[in-house]
């Protein structure tokens, strides 16, 4: 079947196209060049006056794993306050801050998203995470395996095992857990919390393992690079949410020694200690450092006002913040020898000085980082806000007048502590397409997503041009997933299943000899049960498995 999308204004940064009218052809799920024969078009869509982009990609969103289920259980009231009823939903599914897995796919698709990546797949819980993501329709999925507080790695570092041994372990983990990248959460800090440390700075040693966060980050960043994994080490840094942590973040950037590193939800790591409240913006310093260090990429983790729930493996910080829970209930737990989990409901308030300044800090960061290819649009769903708030965030970035109107309503002292009102930059449609499409695909390593050139899978979103960018991005006219029409006028009309993206770096099989003894002695799961086979991802017919090459290795 040949489909033609006629006359739309295309924004495709991956192909260098910035607002050009052109036709797009789809055949067998992929975008193809204009046929040079007289082959008839089976279906044509007139897109005159419409904006055409590839399907959006959320490179950091908590959509799979135990923490989401804990949040749903902890907040039954959240399931009664969905502000946007969806009559199209065909089975039970609710929730605003943490919607059910099935509804997550609908809501993302209804905004024009066709892929989303879970940033914290704990390897020992990876099977559960993949099963939950398999219940998310329409979207492609993938995950980053979480290391850095796991007992086996910390033992390796304490024993001063060589880099090759660490590389083999990292490669084994990413193969066993069926992931596409490696994530670190508060390097060593989740482990240190179990030994009653309540803070852990970049060069502070874990009291049990005698290892510092800096050593962990340098070792894992080296492993990711040497294994040829496209996505840089994905780092949730030390001292999240702590006033003064801007210095830790700057030291982390400088101290990685030029290795590729992605700093996630950086808004939460950009705080100074100036002013009467001893809380200030470090966004300008962070943006300057990112602009200077081309090895660094970031996503923002923008907070937006309203009720949400924070869900993180960083039990150290979640425990520290539990006194701010709203409503007043929370959960922190340990998970095997590897990590932990903390779930704390939270309500961000525009009249609260700290929350108001957090909002401004995130926007300052977006607007002060020069290169849209190295910064990504996230709210760290659900930690800063639910992902359904993205259209509102896009309007804040694209409309200075609207942004300043919002600025005028926040806590007056926070207004005085931010330079946001003096920043004139407004994001263009092309820059939005970079942040949410082409750039996201590039950093993850998706070779045939995030663009509209021939050979790409036909993940395509069509919007009606609207000066109110929030309305524009809330309700696309059409969304195509792998060439199939799944959304019309902001409503799902067809359900299909996306693929799961993974990498398979090489590793020395002998690493399993030591791992088997470790599993038998310390863990409740046997080594054979830990490893996920390819067919487990695809056995129920919900999607497929897409293996992407490591750098220097063609598949």
Secondary structure, DSSP 4 states (H G I P E B T S, - for coil): -EEEEEEEEEEEGGGTEEEEEEEEEEETTEEEPPPSS-PPPSEEEE-TTEEEEEPEEESS---SSHHHHHHHHH-GGGGG--SS--TT--S----STT--HHHHHHHHHHTTEEEEEEEEEEGGGHHHHHHHHTTS-S-EEEEEEEESS-HHHHHHHHTT--HHHHHHHHHHHHHHTT-SEEEEESTTHHHHHHTT-----TTPBPTTT--BHHHHHHHHHHHHHHHT-SSPEEEE-SSTT-TTHHHHHHHHHHHTTT--EEE-SGGGG-EE--TTTT-EE-HHHHHHHHHH-TTEEEE-----SEEEEEEES-HHHHHHHGGG-SSS-EEEEEETTTEEEEEEEEEE-TTSHHHHHHHHHHHHHHHH-S-GGGEE---TTTTSS-GGGHHHHHHHHH-HHHHHHHHTTS-HHHHHT--GGG------HHHHHIIIIIHHHHHHT-TTSS--STTSB--EEEEE--SSHHHHHHS-SEEEETTEEEEETTEE------EEEEE-----TTHHHHHHHHHHHH-SS-HHHHSPPHHHHHTTSS-EEEEEPPTT---
